[in-house]
Amino acid sequence: MNHPRWIRYLAPPSLVIIIVMMQPLAGGKARGGTEPVDSSLVAGITDSLFHEFMRGEKDRIPGGMVIAVNQFGVFFTRAYGRADEEKQRPFDVEGTVFPVASISKLFTSLAVMQLVEKGRVALEKEVTLYLEDCEIENRFDQPVTIRHLLTHTAGIEPRSIGSWVRDPRLISSPVRYPDTPVLKIIYPPGKLYLYSNRGMAALARVVEKISGIPFPEYVSRNITSPLGMLHSGFAPDDSLLRNLMVGYTTTPGKSTAGPLHRESSYSKMMGAAGLFTTSGDMGKFMLACLNNGKLEGARIIGRQSLHETFRRQFEYHPSLELAMGYGWHTRTRKGVKSVFHRGSAPGVECLLILFPWKGIGFFLLVNHPAGAELIRSFTDIIHERCFNSPGENGISAPRQPPSAPGVRGFFRPLDGTRSSIEKLEFFPGQGLEVKPGRDGLLSVEGVYYREGLPLLFKGEKTELEWYFMKKDGKVLYMTSGLNTYRPLRWHERKGFQLLVLIFCLGSFLSSLGGPVMLWLRKKHTPAEIRNRFRSGAGINMLSVSILNLVFMALFFSARNHLHTDYGVSWPLRILFTIPLVSTVLSLGLPIFLLVVWTGKRRTLPRRLQYAAVTLAAMLFTWFLEYWNLLGYNF
């Protein structure tokens, strides 16, 4: 007997399960109090959210779009607000073109899986076998494989300096980006999740190398064109860009809805980002994913291969909600599984989320950073109202004595380990504070979590969960879903970092205080002051102090404006020359310190001052090196 395609897709072991699973699509109530997913439900949720955020008191969004599909087709679309405020151009579901940022990774992953399905790429093979021109600095025994890149577990150091452009026509081919094709591995491959744009760009280069055609052309031939996605591509032409959405931000610090500013930027890392599309085309992509890789007779991938991309390929713990498939993030919340990916760039926030075993998918887009909160609210509401299966929240009584008393300290995200000035994102060193709470609970930034399974803590009033990885009684990492944190050592913590900075500032200022005070007291002539600091020790101390103070003043006053997304400007290069000169001069301080202490002409306060400045110079050099400020670490 030939069953319809949707029955074959949902086919479970028994007819009873079929009927239960079909109830939401049929418009009835499913067990557990869930509501049917139909156009009226989605309209009610999105209308309410967009109404709230488009009239926000702090961050007013210009607009956005929503499209919802089931296995049979599109059942809801709606556009809100304007895609271009200056031209008063409204959003149009079929006509407005926009970048989907990191959702582009789903197309890159699909392209790789197509080649895997054809036997031209092997998941367990080393990346260097496919990319001879790609140098990988890997000090670990485990080589980097295609699987590691697909699951973001290659341990690649994040770098994004110079990876953005303002003109979408300047997006680089993946074969030319990054400019220095070196992937530095900073964590053991296959062990930890570390989101990597550079890893996905490398996969796009693999597709290009193996197929022998440019990556945009491959995606067009094998994914977008077969699906009828006629307004989508990694190399947009002028006809698409004429209808390009404009991204916006709101003036920082405004308590009310301030003026919107154009803020559209595009990643150069093709494959990690770079896809331009429309909501209508994204609906076709979702339909293909919900129908086993096939849409209207066109098959872009086999059913088994598609299911492998959705499967939990990497997880820290089987009881954690979040895991990683091949390119897709997966979530299992209260027995309901979804696969999704977020896209975020200056002026754009979007989400593609599928419930494959429910036959439902959604795509949301907002042209403002506040859209991130709107999207979070939407997913929470959909889960709660439509896919909230009955059952416990997963917290059970501890099977062993609580582990919370043994967990304490400050933790920083893994991508805080970098060899460029991007590390400053985590200055001055404060991380998440974790400490034991009352009644065996665990406190993370003041929010309490209870241990259900060993070292797995779930929130009492939040959906967040934390898992700790220990070895020999020592916490190595903690994770919230897939976000991974490492413990901060004592010298990396905020208190110590600020103490070093304050000591250095005070010591450098003290070297200037002497001549200033002498001048103000008028007890010495200018000639006597010059004679006092004419010695090599005095000149060296003053030079180092002045250079370091100038650098501190310039750097911290301009820190919030040191944008390197579009490259490194020449004033920034000049600024980072100052600490190099001061460090070279600091090498003479210990020698002069010995002269000062063995000489008979210096008083004890002068000797102590010179010792303090010498120590401060050494500490400041360490401080600069730790934050990658010593040299041109771009």
C-alpha positions in Angstrom: 0.0 0.0 0.0 1.4 3.4 -0.9 1.1 5.8 2.0 1.3 9.6 1.6 4.8 11.1 2.2 3.8 12.7 5.5 2.6 9.4 7.0 5.8 7.7 6.0 7.8 10.4 7.7 5.9 10.2 11.0 5.5 6.4 10.9 5.9 5.1 14.5 5.5 1.6 15.7 1.8 1.8 16.4 -1.3 3.5 15.1 -2.1 5.0 18.5 1.2 7.0 18.5 0.4 8.2 14.9 -3.0 9.6 16.0 -1.5 11.3 19.1 1.3 12.9 17.0 -1.2 14.1 14.4 -3.5 15.8 16.8 -1.7 19.2 16.8 -1.7 19.3 13.0 -5.4 18.4 12.9 -6.3 21.4 15.1 -7.1 19.4 18.3 -5.5 19.4 21.7 -2.6 17.1 22.2 -2.0 15.3 25.5 -0.2 17.4 28.1 -2.3 20.5 27.5 -0.4 21.6 24.4 -2.1 23.9 21.9 -2.4 23.2 18.2 0.1 25.0 16.0 -1.9 27.0 13.5 -1.9 30.4 11.9 -4.1 32.0 14.6 -1.8 30.8 17.4 1.4 32.0 15.6 -0.3 35.3 14.7 -1.3 35.9 18.3 2.2 35.4 19.6 4.1 37.3 16.9 1.7 40.2 16.7 2.0 40.7 20.5 5.8 40.5 20.5 6.3 42.8 17.5 3.8 45.3 18.9 5.7 45.3 22.1 9.2 45.6 20.6 8.3 48.1 17.9 7.1 50.4 20.6 9.9 49.6 23.0 10.9 52.3 25.5 14.6 51.6 25.2 15.3 49.7 22.0 12.7 50.3 19.3 13.0 47.8 16.5 12.1 49.0 12.9 10.4 45.7 12.0 10.9 42.1 10.9 9.3 39.0 9.3 7.9 35.6 10.4 7.2 32.5 8.3 5.9 29.2 9.7 5.6 25.9 7.8 4.4 22.4 8.4 5.1 19.4 6.2 2.4 20.4 3.8 3.5 23.9 3.1 3.6 27.5 4.4 0.7 28.1 6.8 1.7 31.5 8.2 3.7 34.6 6.9 3.7 38.1 8.2 5.8 41.2 7.8 6.1 44.0 10.3 7.4 47.5 10.1 10.0 48.8 7.6 13.0 47.3 6.0 14.4 50.8 5.2 13.4 53.7 7.4 14.8 56.4 5.2 13.0 55.2 2.1 9.9 54.2 4.0 10.1 50.7 2.4 8.1 48.1 4.3 9.2 44.5 4.8 7.9 42.2 2.1 8.0 38.4 2.7 8.8 37.6 -0.9 10.7 40.6 -2.0 12.9 41.9 0.9 16.4 40.5 0.7 18.6 40.1 3.9 21.7 38.4 5.2 21.1 35.4 7.5 24.5 35.7 9.1 25.4 32.4 10.8 22.4 30.5 9.5 24.6 30.3 6.4 26.4 27.5 8.2 23.5 25.2 7.6 24.0 25.5 3.9 27.7 24.9 4.2 27.1 21.8 6.4 24.5 20.5 3.9 27.0 21.0 1.1 29.6 19.0 3.0 27.1 16.2 3.8 26.2 16.0 0.1 29.8 15.2 -0.6 30.0 12.8 2.3 26.9 11.0 0.9 28.6 10.7 -2.5 31.8 9.3 -0.9 33.9 12.3 -1.9 34.5 13.4 1.6 35.0 11.3 4.8 33.9 12.6 8.1 36.9 11.0 10.0 39.5 12.2 7.5 42.0 14.9 8.4 41.1 18.4 7.0 44.7 18.8 5.6 44.0 15.9 3.2 41.5 18.1 1.4 43.2 21.4 1.9 46.9 21.2 1.2 47.3 25.0 1.5 45.7 25.2 4.9 48.3 25.1 7.7 47.0 23.8 11.1 49.1 24.6 14.2 48.1 21.6 16.4 50.2 20.6 19.4 47.7 17.8 20.3 47.9 14.2 19.2 44.4 14.1 17.9 44.2 15.5 14.3 41.4 17.9 13.2 38.8 16.1 11.1 35.8 17.1 9.0 33.5 15.9 11.8 35.3 18.3 14.3 34.7 21.2 12.0 31.0 20.3 11.5 30.4 20.1 15.3 32.6 23.1 16.3 34.8 20.8 18.3 38.1 21.4 16.5 39.4 23.7 19.2 40.2 26.5 16.7 41.2 29.8 18.2 38.6 32.4 17.4 39.7 35.4 15.4 37.6 38.0 13.7 39.8 41.0 13.1 39.3 42.4 9.7 36.6 39.9 8.9 33.7 42.3 8.2 32.9 44.6 5.3 30.2 47.2 4.8 29.6 46.4 1.1 28.2 42.9 0.5 30.0 42.8 -2.9 33.3 42.7 -1.1 32.7 39.3 0.5 35.7 37.1 -0.1 35.7 33.7 -1.6 36.4 31.1 1.0 39.5 30.1 -0.9 41.0 33.5 -0.1 39.9 34.0 3.5 41.4 34.0 6.0 44.3 36.0 4.5 46.7 33.9 6.6 45.4 30.3 6.1 46.6 29.1 9.5 44.2 27.5 12.0 45.6 27.6 15.5 44.3 24.7 17.7 44.1 25.8 21.3 42.0 22.9 22.8 42.2 19.2 22.1 40.1 18.3 19.0 36.9 16.5 19.7 36.8 17.3 23.5 35.2 20.7 23.8 32.7 22.9 22.0 34.2 26.1 20.7 32.1 27.9 18.1 34.2 28.6 15.1 33.5 30.8 12.1 37.0 30.0 10.7 36.2 26.3 10.9 33.1 26.7 8.8 35.0 28.9 6.3 37.5 26.1 6.0 34.6 23.6 5.2 33.4 26.0 2.5 36.9 25.8 1.0 36.8 22.0 1.2 33.6 22.1 -0.8 35.3 24.3 -3.3 38.4 22.1 -3.6 36.5 18.8 -3.9 33.8 20.0 -6.3 36.2 22.1 -8.4 33.8 25.0 -8.7 33.4 28.2 -6.6 31.5 27.7 -3.4 28.6 30.1 -4.3 28.1 28.3 -7.6 28.1 24.9 -5.8 25.4 26.0 -3.4 23.4 27.4 -6.2 23.6 24.3 -8.4 23.0 21.8 -5.6 20.8 23.5 -3.0 19.1 26.8 -3.8 18.2 26.3 -7.5 16.8 22.7 -7.0 14.6 24.1 -4.2 13.4 27.0 -6.3 15.2 29.5 -4.0 15.5 32.0 -6.8 16.3 35.0 -4.5 19.1 33.4 -2.5 22.8 33.1 -2.9 26.3 33.6 -1.5 27.2 36.0 -4.3 24.3 38.4 -4.5 24.0 40.4 -7.7 22.7 44.0 -8.1 19.1 42.8 -8.7 19.0 41.2 -5.3 20.8 44.1 -3.5 18.3 46.6 -4.8 15.8 45.1 -2.3 18.4 44.7 0.5 17.1 45.2 4.1 18.9 47.9 6.1 20.0 47.1 9.6 19.7 49.5 12.5 20.9 50.2 16.0 19.6 52.6 18.6 21.8 55.4 20.2 23.5 53.8 23.2 22.4 55.0 26.6 19.0 56.3 25.5 16.3 55.7 28.1 13.6 56.1 25.5 13.3 55.1 21.9 16.1 57.1 20.3 16.9 57.7 16.7 17.8 54.7 14.7 21.2 54.5 13.0 22.1 52.4 10.0 24.3 49.5 11.0 24.7 46.9 8.2 27.8 44.8 8.1 28.6 41.6 6.3 31.1 38.9 7.3 33.9 38.1 4.8 34.0 34.5 6.0 32.0 32.9 3.3 30.5 29.7 4.5 30.4 30.8 8.1 28.1 33.6 6.9 27.4 35.4 3.6 24.1 33.9 2.4 21.5 36.5 1.2 17.9 35.3 0.9 14.2 36.1 1.4 11.7 34.8 3.9 9.9 33.0 1.1 13.0 31.2 0.1 13.8 30.2 3.7 10.3 28.7 3.8 11.3 26.4 0.9 14.5 25.4 2.7 12.6 24.5 5.9 10.0 22.5 3.9 12.8 20.4 2.3 14.3 19.8 5.8 10.9 18.7 7.1 10.3 16.3 4.1 13.4 14.3 4.4 15.5 16.5 2.1 13.0 16.6 -0.8 10.7 19.3 -2.1 8.4 19.0 -5.1 10.4 16.2 -6.7 13.8 17.8 -6.1 16.0 15.9 -3.6 19.0 17.8 -2.1 20.1 15.1 0.4 19.1 11.6 1.4 16.8 10.9 4.3 19.5 9.1 6.4 22.1 11.8 5.8 19.7 14.5 6.8 18.8 12.7 10.0 22.5 12.4 10.8 22.8 16.2 10.6 19.9 16.4 13.1 21.3 13.8 15.5 23.2 14.7 18.7 26.7 14.2 17.4 28.4 15.9 20.3 27.2 16.4 23.8 28.7 17.0 27.2 26.0 14.9 29.0 23.0 13.0 27.6 20.7 14.7 30.1 21.6 18.2 28.9 19.1 19.9 26.7 21.6 21.3 24.2 23.9 19.3 21.9 25.5 19.6 18.5 24.5 18.0 15.2 26.3 18.5 11.9 26.0 22.3 11.6 22.7 22.3 13.6 22.2 22.9 17.3 19.9 20.4 18.8 17.7 20.8 21.9 15.6 18.2 23.8 13.3 20.1 26.2 10.9 17.9 28.2 11.0 15.2 25.6 10.5 17.4 22.6 13.4 17.7 20.2 14.2 20.7 18.0 17.0 21.7 15.7 17.9 25.3 15.2 20.5 27.9 14.4 20.7 31.6 15.2 22.1 34.3 13.0 23.5 37.5 14.4 25.3 40.4 12.8 25.3 44.2 13.2 21.7 45.2 12.4 20.3 41.7 12.0 19.0 39.0 14.3 17.3 35.9 12.9 16.4 32.3 13.9 15.6 29.1 12.0 14.1 26.4 14.2 12.5 23.1 13.2 10.6 20.5 15.2 11.2 17.7 12.7 9.3 15.0 14.7 6.3 17.4 15.0 6.6 18.5 11.4 6.8 22.3 12.2 9.3 25.0 11.4 9.7 28.7 12.0 11.9 31.5 10.7 12.1 34.9 12.3 14.0 38.0 11.3 14.5 41.4 12.9 16.7 44.3 11.7 17.8 45.5 15.1 19.9 43.9 17.9 16.9 44.0 20.2 15.5 41.2 18.0 17.6 38.8 20.0 15.3 39.2 23.0 12.2 39.0 20.8 13.4 35.7 19.3 14.2 34.3 22.8 10.7 35.2 23.9 9.1 33.6 20.9 10.9 30.3 21.4 10.1 30.2 25.1 6.4 30.8 24.3 6.2 28.3 21.5 7.8 25.6 23.7 5.6 26.4 26.6 2.3 26.6 24.8 2.7 24.1 22.0 5.4 21.6 22.9 5.3 21.4 26.7 5.1 17.7 27.2 3.9 16.5 30.5 6.4 15.2 33.0 8.9 16.3 35.6 11.5 19.0 35.0 14.3 16.5 35.0 15.5 17.3 38.5 15.7 14.2 40.7 17.0 13.6 44.2 20.8 13.4 44.2 22.2 9.9 43.9 25.2 10.8 45.9 26.3 13.5 48.3 25.9 16.9 46.7 28.9 18.1 44.7 28.1 21.8 45.2 30.5 22.3 48.2 33.4 21.3 45.9 32.6 23.8 43.2 33.8 27.3 43.7 35.5 30.0 41.8 35.3 32.3 38.7 34.8 31.0 35.2 35.4 32.6 31.8 34.2 31.5 28.4 36.6 29.4 26.4 36.9 32.0 23.6 38.6 34.2 26.1 41.8 32.4 25.4 43.1 34.3 22.4 46.5 35.5 21.0 45.1 38.8 19.7 43.8 42.0 21.2 40.3 40.5 21.0 41.0 39.1 24.4 40.2 42.5 25.8 36.6 41.6 25.5 37.0 40.0 28.9 38.9 42.8 30.6 39.4 43.3 33.5 39.1 39.6 34.2 35.8 39.1 36.0 34.0 35.9 35.2 30.9 34.1 36.4 31.1 33.6 40.1 30.2 30.0 41.3 29.9 29.1 44.9 28.0 26.7 47.2 24.6 27.9 48.2 22.1 27.0 50.9 20.8 23.4 51.4 23.3 21.9 48.9 22.3 24.3 46.1 24.8 25.8 43.7 24.9 29.6 43.2 25.9 30.9 39.7 25.9 34.7 39.7 23.3 34.6 42.5 20.9 32.2 40.8 20.4 28.9 42.5 20.6 25.4 40.9 19.9 22.0 42.3 22.0 18.9 41.6 19.9 16.2 39.9 22.5 13.9 38.4 26.1 14.0 39.6 27.7 17.3 38.7 24.6 18.3 36.7 22.7 21.3 38.1 19.3 22.5 36.9 17.6 25.8 37.8 14.7 26.0 40.1 13.3 29.1 38.5 15.1 29.1 35.1 15.6 26.8 32.2 19.4 27.1 32.5 21.5 24.1 33.5 25.1 23.6 34.4 27.4 20.6 34.1 30.9 20.4 35.6 33.7 18.3 34.2 36.2 17.2 36.9 39.4 15.3 36.9 41.2 14.1 40.1 38.7 16.2 42.1 39.5 19.4 40.2 37.0 21.3 38.0 38.4 21.6 34.5 35.4 23.1 32.8 31.8 24.0 33.3 29.1 24.2 30.6 25.7 25.7 30.1 24.3 23.7 27.3 27.2 24.0 24.8 28.7 27.2 26.1 31.9 26.2 27.9 33.8 28.0 30.6 37.1 27.4 32.2 38.1 28.4 35.8 40.1 31.6 36.2 43.5 31.3 37.9 44.2 33.7 40.7 46.2 36.1 38.6 43.4 36.3 36.0 40.8 37.5 38.4 39.4 41.0 38.4 40.7 42.0 41.8 44.3 41.1 41.0 44.3 42.6 37.6 42.9 45.9 38.9 45.4 45.9 41.8 48.3 45.5 39.3 46.9 48.3 37.2 46.4 50.7 40.2 49.9 49.9 41.5 51.5 50.6 38.1 49.6 53.8 37.7 50.5 55.1 41.1 54.2 54.2 40.7 54.5 55.9 37.3 52.7 59.0 38.6 55.1 59.1 41.6 58.1 59.4 39.3 56.5 62.6 37.9 55.5 63.8 41.3 59.0 64.6 42.4 59.8 67.3 39.9 56.3 68.7 40.0 56.4 69.1 43.8 59.8 70.6 43.7 58.6 73.2 41.2 55.5 74.0 43.2 57.4 74.4 46.5 59.9 76.7 44.7 62.8 75.3 46.8 64.8 74.4 43.7 65.5 76.3 40.5 64.7 74.7 37.1 68.3 74.1 36.6 68.6 72.1 39.9 65.6 70.0 39.0 67.1 69.2 35.6 70.4 68.3 37.3 68.6 66.0 39.6 67.0 64.0 36.7 70.0 64.3 34.4 71.5 61.0 35.4 70.8 57.9 33.3 68.7 56.4 36.1 66.4 59.4 36.3 66.0 59.8 32.6 65.3 56.1 32.2 62.7 56.1 35.0 61.0 59.3 33.6 60.9 58.0 30.0 59.4 54.6 31.0 56.8 56.3 33.2 55.8 58.9 30.7 55.4 56.4 27.9 53.4 54.0 30.0 51.1 56.8 31.3 50.6 58.2 27.8 49.6 54.7 26.6 47.2 54.2 29.5 45.5 57.5 28.9 45.2 57.0 25.2 44.2 53.4 25.3 41.6 53.5 28.1 40.0 56.7 26.8 39.6 55.2 23.3 39.1 51.5 24.3 35.4 51.5 23.4 36.3 52.9 19.9 39.1 50.4 19.1 37.0 48.6 16.4 39.0 46.1 14.4 36.1 44.3 12.7 36.9 46.1 9.4 40.7 46.0 9.8 43.4 47.8 11.8 43.9 51.5 11.3 47.3 53.2 11.2 46.5 55.2 14.4 46.0 52.0 16.2 49.3 50.6 15.0 51.0 53.8 16.2 49.3 53.4 19.6 50.7 49.9 20.0 54.2 51.1 19.2 54.3 53.0 22.5 54.4 49.9 24.8 57.1 48.3 22.6 59.4 51.3 23.1 58.6 51.5 26.9 59.3 47.8 27.3 62.7 48.1 25.6 63.6 51.0 27.9 62.4 49.1 30.9 65.2 46.6 30.4 67.6 49.2 31.7 65.6 49.7 35.0 67.0 46.7 36.9 70.6 47.8 36.0 70.0 51.4 37.2 68.3 50.1 40.3 71.5 48.3 41.3 73.4 51.5 40.7 70.9 53.6 42.7 71.0 51.2 45.7 74.8 50.8 45.8 75.4 54.5 45.4 75.7 56.9 48.3 74.0 60.0 46.8 70.5 58.6 46.8 68.2 58.9 49.9 66.2 55.9 51.1 62.8 57.4 49.7 64.4 57.9 46.3 65.8 54.3 46.3 62.3 53.0 47.3 60.7 55.1 44.6 63.0 53.8 41.9 62.5 50.2 43.1 58.7 50.7 43.0 58.9 52.1 39.4 61.1 49.2 38.3 58.7 46.7 39.8 55.7 48.5 38.2 57.4 48.4 34.8 58.0 44.7 35.1 54.4 44.1 36.2 53.0 46.4 33.5 55.0 44.5 30.9 53.4 41.2 32.2 50.0 42.9 32.1 50.5 44.0 28.5 51.6 40.6 27.5 48.7 38.9 29.2 46.1 41.0 27.4 48.1 40.8 24.1 48.8 44.5 24.1 52.5 44.1 23.7 53.3 44.1 20.0 51.0 44.1 17.0 48.8 41.2 17.9 46.2 41.8 15.3 
